[in-house]
Amino acid sequence: MAQYSAELDGVFVALADPTRRAVVRRLGSGPVSVGDLAREFPMKLPSFMKHVRTLEASGLIRTAKAGRVRTCTLNRERLVLLDEWLAEQRRIWEERTDRLEQFVTDVEEQ
């Protein structure tokens, strides 16, 4: 998992902002134009585009332009990286709590 650390850092940076998390959540329902997405947030389009660029740079979303309309699509494959990291962390902590539980049980039995 160490080889993915730079990529993973980028994903976490992108998801650190509530606006970007909301965009990812919204795109979970399907592709949306930037204009339609931007209307859901209380900011000007140039400010919103910074969020789009951050999400795109992290690989969480893809954009495609057709004429004057830029459409955003969630890159679900990128979420696998996050899911794998979380699964690894979950496994590590479950092992630790299992060992702690065993220790407490052993101490109580003495």
C-alpha positions as CSV (number, residue, x, y, z in Angstrom):
1,M,0.0,0.0,0.0
2,A,3.0,2.3,0.5
3,Q,3.4,2.6,-3.3
4,Y,0.0,4.3,-3.4
5,S,0.7,6.9,-0.7
6,A,1.0,9.9,-3.0
7,E,-2.2,8.9,-4.9
8,L,-4.0,8.3,-1.6
9,D,-2.8,11.6,-0.2
10,G,-4.3,13.4,-3.2
11,V,-7.7,11.6,-2.7
12,F,-7.7,12.6,1.0
13,V,-6.8,16.2,0.2
14,A,-9.6,16.3,-2.4
15,L,-12.1,14.9,0.1
16,A,-11.0,17.1,2.9
17,D,-13.4,19.9,1.7
18,P,-17.1,19.6,2.3
19,T,-18.0,21.1,-1.1
20,R,-15.9,18.5,-2.9
21,R,-17.4,15.7,-0.8
22,A,-20.8,17.0,-1.7
23,V,-19.8,17.0,-5.4
24,V,-18.6,13.4,-5.2
25,R,-21.9,12.4,-3.4
26,R,-23.9,14.2,-6.1
27,L,-22.0,12.5,-8.9
28,G,-22.7,9.2,-7.3
29,S,-26.2,9.5,-8.9
30,G,-24.7,10.0,-12.4
31,P,-22.9,12.5,-14.6
32,V,-23.8,16.2,-14.3
33,S,-22.8,19.3,-16.2
34,V,-20.5,21.7,-14.3
35,G,-23.2,24.4,-14.6
36,D,-25.9,22.3,-13.0
37,L,-23.5,21.2,-10.2
38,A,-22.4,24.8,-9.6
39,R,-26.0,25.9,-9.1
40,E,-26.2,23.7,-6.0
41,F,-23.5,25.7,-4.2
42,P,-23.4,29.3,-2.9
43,M,-20.3,30.4,-4.9
44,K,-19.4,31.9,-8.2
45,L,-18.4,29.6,-11.1
46,P,-14.7,30.4,-11.0
47,S,-14.5,29.4,-7.3
48,F,-16.5,26.2,-8.0
49,M,-14.2,25.4,-10.9
50,K,-11.2,25.3,-8.4
51,H,-13.0,22.4,-6.6
52,V,-13.7,20.6,-9.9
53,R,-10.0,20.9,-10.9
54,T,-8.9,19.6,-7.5
55,L,-11.3,16.6,-7.8
56,E,-10.1,16.0,-11.4
57,A,-6.4,16.2,-10.4
58,S,-7.0,13.6,-7.6
59,G,-8.6,11.3,-10.2
60,L,-11.9,11.2,-8.3
61,I,-13.8,12.7,-11.2
62,R,-13.4,13.0,-15.0
63,T,-14.7,15.8,-17.1
64,A,-15.5,15.9,-20.8
65,K,-16.4,18.9,-22.9
66,A,-19.0,18.7,-25.6
67,G,-19.5,22.0,-27.3
68,R,-19.9,24.6,-24.5
69,V,-21.0,22.0,-21.8
70,R,-18.4,20.4,-19.5
71,T,-19.8,17.2,-17.9
72,C,-18.4,15.7,-14.7
73,T,-18.4,11.9,-14.1
74,L,-17.4,10.1,-10.9
75,N,-14.4,7.8,-11.3
76,R,-15.6,4.9,-9.2
77,E,-12.4,3.0,-9.8
78,R,-10.5,5.7,-7.9
79,L,-12.7,5.0,-4.9
80,V,-11.3,1.5,-4.8
81,L,-8.0,2.9,-3.7
82,L,-9.7,4.6,-0.7
83,D,-11.7,1.4,0.0
84,E,-8.6,-0.7,0.0
85,W,-6.8,1.6,2.4
86,L,-9.8,1.7,4.7
87,A,-10.0,-2.1,4.7
88,E,-6.3,-2.4,5.6
89,Q,-6.8,0.0,8.5
90,R,-9.9,-1.8,9.6
91,R,-8.0,-5.1,9.6
92,I,-5.1,-3.6,11.6
93,W,-7.3,-2.1,14.3
94,E,-9.5,-5.3,14.5
95,E,-6.3,-7.3,15.1
96,R,-5.2,-4.8,17.8
97,T,-8.6,-4.9,19.6
98,D,-8.6,-8.7,19.4
99,R,-5.2,-8.8,21.1
100,L,-6.4,-6.3,23.7
101,E,-9.5,-8.4,24.4
102,Q,-7.3,-11.5,24.7
103,F,-5.0,-9.7,27.1
104,V,-7.9,-8.6,29.3
105,T,-9.4,-12.0,29.3
106,D,-6.0,-13.6,30.2
107,V,-5.5,-11.1,33.1
108,E,-9.1,-11.7,34.4
109,E,-8.5,-15.5,34.4
110,Q,-5.3,-15.1,36.6
